[in-house]
Amino acid sequence: MDLENQARIKTLAEELGAENLLVILGGAEAEAAGLAAETVSAGDPTFAGPLAGVSLGLSVYHIVEDEIKSLCDAAVYEEQIGMMEMVLDVDAIKEEVSSIREQYSKF
C-alpha cells in the first residue's frame, strides 16, 4: 500500500473513528492483499509509511469475499469483477485477508 493511501486511511480513522471504517481491497494477489490488510489493521510491517507502528485495527475485506460480494448488485459485480474472478486465486486471497482480519481487526 503506497504512502499516500496510508496517510488517507490514517486521517479518516482519526476524523471518523476507526470503528466507523471498513477497508475493501481489490489486489490481484493474495500476498499483496495480505500486506495491505495487515497495514490497515496492525500497522505497516515495512515501517516505511504513516501507519508504521500504528495499529488501527480496521476491519478489512477483499472484494471477492462472500461477505462483500453478497452486498453488491449482482449485475454490477459481474460486469466489474466477474472476469477477474476467473483468473485470480480467489481461495488464496480469501484465506490471506480473512486470516489477517481475524488476527488484527478490532471492529
Backbone bond lengths (Angstrom), bond angles and torsions (degrees), N, CA, C in turn:
res aa  C-N    CA-C-N  psi(-1)  N-CA   C-N-CA  omega(-1)  CA-C   N-CA-C  phi
1 M - - - 1.446 - - 1.525 107.37 -
2 D 1.335 115.26 128.99 1.456 117.83 -176.74 1.524 111.84 -71.16
3 L 1.319 115.01 163.80 1.462 121.24 -173.71 1.526 112.34 -65.96
4 E 1.314 116.19 -34.20 1.462 120.06 179.19 1.530 111.23 -64.37
5 N 1.320 117.11 -44.35 1.468 120.18 178.02 1.526 111.46 -66.42
6 Q 1.320 116.96 -36.77 1.461 119.49 175.66 1.532 110.53 -59.99
7 A 1.315 115.88 -44.22 1.471 120.31 -179.90 1.524 110.97 -63.85
8 R 1.327 117.16 -41.29 1.471 120.53 178.17 1.524 111.35 -61.28
9 I 1.313 115.95 -45.81 1.467 120.30 -178.87 1.523 110.57 -65.08
10 K 1.309 117.15 -41.89 1.466 120.72 179.02 1.530 110.20 -61.67
11 T 1.322 116.86 -44.91 1.461 121.45 179.21 1.523 111.31 -61.99
12 L 1.336 117.05 -45.34 1.470 120.46 178.66 1.523 111.48 -62.40
13 A 1.319 117.19 -40.47 1.469 120.50 178.98 1.528 110.73 -63.68
14 E 1.328 116.53 -37.63 1.465 120.36 178.75 1.527 111.13 -70.45
15 E 1.329 116.50 -40.19 1.462 120.98 -177.15 1.527 113.20 -76.01
16 L 1.331 116.47 -42.45 1.462 121.01 -172.86 1.522 114.02 -102.14
17 G 1.310 116.42 -17.97 1.458 121.37 -174.20 1.516 109.92 93.11
18 A 1.310 116.16 129.91 1.469 121.15 -177.41 1.516 112.07 -59.02
19 E 1.329 117.13 -30.03 1.467 121.00 -179.80 1.521 112.26 -68.48
20 N 1.316 117.16 -13.56 1.469 121.87 -178.96 1.525 113.60 -102.22
21 L 1.315 117.38 7.11 1.466 121.31 -178.78 1.524 111.43 -114.72
22 L 1.303 114.28 147.83 1.458 122.79 173.67 1.519 106.28 -136.33
23 V 1.308 117.20 126.85 1.454 121.67 -179.23 1.523 108.39 -100.49
24 I 1.325 115.81 128.77 1.467 121.36 176.10 1.514 107.65 -115.37
25 L 1.319 115.04 120.20 1.464 122.03 -178.94 1.519 110.62 -94.97
26 G 1.317 115.20 162.71 1.451 119.66 178.18 1.519 113.25 -141.28
27 G 1.317 117.49 14.41 1.462 121.36 -178.45 1.517 112.95 -59.81
28 A 1.323 115.52 149.65 1.456 121.45 -173.84 1.525 114.26 -86.03
29 E 1.316 117.98 -11.40 1.459 120.58 -177.97 1.525 110.25 -123.12
30 A 1.309 116.03 142.12 1.458 121.60 -177.17 1.524 111.51 -60.06
31 E 1.313 117.27 -43.90 1.463 120.53 -177.42 1.525 111.26 -63.95
32 A 1.316 117.32 -43.57 1.466 121.02 179.10 1.528 110.84 -65.98
33 A 1.321 116.96 -41.01 1.464 121.01 178.21 1.525 110.16 -64.64
34 G 1.319 117.04 -39.15 1.458 121.26 178.11 1.516 112.06 -64.84
35 L 1.313 116.57 -40.35 1.462 120.95 178.61 1.531 110.55 -64.65
36 A 1.324 116.44 -42.95 1.465 120.53 177.78 1.529 110.39 -65.40
37 A 1.326 117.10 -41.55 1.467 121.05 178.68 1.522 110.66 -62.06
38 E 1.307 116.40 -43.41 1.460 120.36 179.02 1.530 111.05 -64.33
39 T 1.311 116.40 -39.02 1.461 121.11 -178.96 1.524 111.74 -60.25
40 V 1.333 117.52 -44.29 1.472 119.91 -176.52 1.524 113.31 -83.86
41 S 1.313 117.50 -11.83 1.458 119.00 179.46 1.526 112.13 -107.24
42 A 1.330 118.01 -48.84 1.462 121.41 -175.86 1.521 113.41 -101.61
43 G 1.322 117.09 -19.65 1.464 121.51 -175.85 1.517 109.87 117.19
44 D 1.306 116.10 158.08 1.465 122.20 -177.23 1.527 111.00 -64.36
45 P 1.334 117.84 110.18 1.462 120.30 -177.54 1.527 113.60 -69.21
46 T 1.337 117.18 -14.36 1.472 120.16 177.65 1.522 111.31 -87.74
47 F 1.317 117.48 -8.54 1.463 124.35 -178.73 1.523 112.18 53.82
48 A 1.345 115.92 36.97 1.460 120.52 -177.38 1.518 113.23 -113.04
49 G 1.313 117.97 -17.08 1.454 119.67 -172.32 1.511 113.89 -117.43
50 P 1.330 115.77 -176.42 1.462 121.81 -179.60 1.532 113.82 -60.64
51 L 1.318 117.80 -19.75 1.464 120.55 179.48 1.535 112.34 -96.94
52 A 1.331 116.66 11.15 1.464 120.21 176.56 1.524 108.73 -63.26
53 G 1.316 116.70 120.53 1.449 121.36 179.89 1.521 114.49 73.90
54 V 1.336 117.28 8.36 1.461 121.98 -178.84 1.519 108.88 -109.54
55 S 1.309 116.54 108.14 1.459 121.35 -179.80 1.523 109.07 -95.40
56 L 1.336 116.29 97.75 1.463 120.68 -179.20 1.520 112.28 -80.22
57 G 1.318 117.44 -24.07 1.463 121.06 -179.68 1.511 114.39 66.89
58 L 1.336 116.96 22.81 1.458 120.63 -176.17 1.522 112.23 -64.67
59 S 1.317 115.25 147.14 1.461 120.70 171.27 1.520 107.18 -72.94
60 V 1.312 116.08 134.29 1.458 120.00 -176.96 1.527 109.35 -139.16
61 Y 1.323 114.40 134.57 1.465 122.59 179.59 1.518 108.69 -134.81
62 H 1.313 115.49 160.82 1.465 121.61 170.94 1.519 107.03 -102.29
63 I 1.306 116.46 147.60 1.475 121.64 -176.99 1.527 112.33 -57.98
64 V 1.332 118.72 -25.30 1.467 120.02 -178.94 1.529 113.12 -85.30
65 E 1.339 118.09 -4.98 1.454 119.68 178.38 1.521 109.73 -71.81
66 D 1.314 115.54 142.30 1.460 121.97 -174.75 1.528 113.12 -55.68
67 E 1.338 116.94 -36.29 1.462 120.66 -178.79 1.529 111.72 -61.05
68 I 1.313 116.78 -35.10 1.471 121.53 -179.16 1.523 109.97 -89.11
69 K 1.309 116.47 -44.41 1.468 120.74 -179.67 1.528 110.80 -55.41
70 S 1.317 117.36 -39.48 1.467 120.70 -177.50 1.527 112.49 -68.08
71 L 1.318 117.49 -19.60 1.466 121.36 179.76 1.533 112.99 -87.21
72 C 1.318 116.34 -11.02 1.467 121.52 -176.46 1.525 111.27 -89.76
73 D 1.300 115.92 149.03 1.459 121.06 170.54 1.535 106.97 -60.31
74 A 1.314 117.15 125.78 1.465 121.72 -174.01 1.528 112.94 -58.62
75 A 1.315 117.29 -40.63 1.463 120.68 -178.96 1.523 111.20 -67.56
76 V 1.310 116.62 -41.67 1.472 121.05 179.09 1.514 109.92 -67.13
77 Y 1.329 116.83 -43.77 1.459 120.60 178.55 1.523 110.13 -59.04
78 E 1.313 116.15 -47.45 1.469 120.16 -179.24 1.522 111.06 -60.89
79 E 1.310 116.48 -43.43 1.469 121.27 -179.08 1.527 111.92 -65.08
80 Q 1.328 116.62 -41.20 1.459 120.75 -173.53 1.530 114.57 -91.39
81 I 1.317 117.84 -30.32 1.459 120.68 -170.85 1.523 113.75 -127.44
82 G 1.320 116.82 -23.89 1.457 121.17 -175.01 1.517 114.53 -50.01
83 M 1.312 117.04 -45.40 1.468 121.02 -178.63 1.536 110.92 -64.37
84 M 1.321 115.80 -38.60 1.463 119.02 -179.45 1.529 111.77 -67.05
85 E 1.319 116.98 -32.30 1.464 119.44 179.12 1.524 111.56 -59.91
86 M 1.325 116.40 -26.51 1.463 119.70 -179.40 1.519 112.46 -72.07
87 V 1.322 118.19 -24.04 1.460 120.57 -176.47 1.528 113.29 -110.04
88 L 1.329 117.42 -14.33 1.460 120.80 178.51 1.523 110.89 -83.23
89 D 1.324 115.15 154.98 1.464 120.03 171.11 1.527 105.91 -87.97
90 V 1.326 115.54 79.45 1.466 122.91 -173.31 1.525 111.33 -58.39
91 D 1.314 118.00 -42.32 1.460 120.42 -178.81 1.528 111.53 -62.62
92 A 1.317 117.28 -41.94 1.465 120.84 179.42 1.523 110.67 -66.32
93 I 1.321 117.67 -40.05 1.461 121.65 178.17 1.525 110.26 -63.17
94 K 1.330 116.25 -47.91 1.467 120.33 179.22 1.521 111.10 -58.76
95 E 1.310 116.55 -45.10 1.465 121.37 -178.37 1.525 111.00 -63.25
96 E 1.309 116.22 -44.63 1.468 120.87 -177.94 1.524 111.70 -64.20
97 V 1.320 116.74 -50.74 1.471 120.32 -176.14 1.530 110.82 -69.17
98 S 1.309 117.97 -41.12 1.465 119.17 179.79 1.531 111.20 -66.22
99 S 1.316 117.25 -34.37 1.459 120.74 177.48 1.529 110.94 -63.61
100 I 1.310 116.54 -45.01 1.467 120.90 177.87 1.527 109.95 -63.60
101 R 1.318 116.23 -44.08 1.474 120.96 -179.78 1.533 110.69 -59.68
102 E 1.319 116.72 -44.73 1.465 120.63 -179.66 1.518 112.71 -63.86
103 Q 1.324 115.76 -33.89 1.458 120.47 -178.96 1.521 113.92 -77.11
104 Y 1.344 116.57 -40.71 1.459 119.37 -165.61 1.529 116.79 -120.77
105 S 1.309 117.87 -19.74 1.477 118.60 -177.63 1.526 110.54 -71.86
106 K 1.310 115.47 135.49 1.468 121.48 -179.59 1.525 112.31 -102.11
107 F 1.314 116.96 -13.67 1.467 119.86 -172.47 1.516 111.15 -121.78
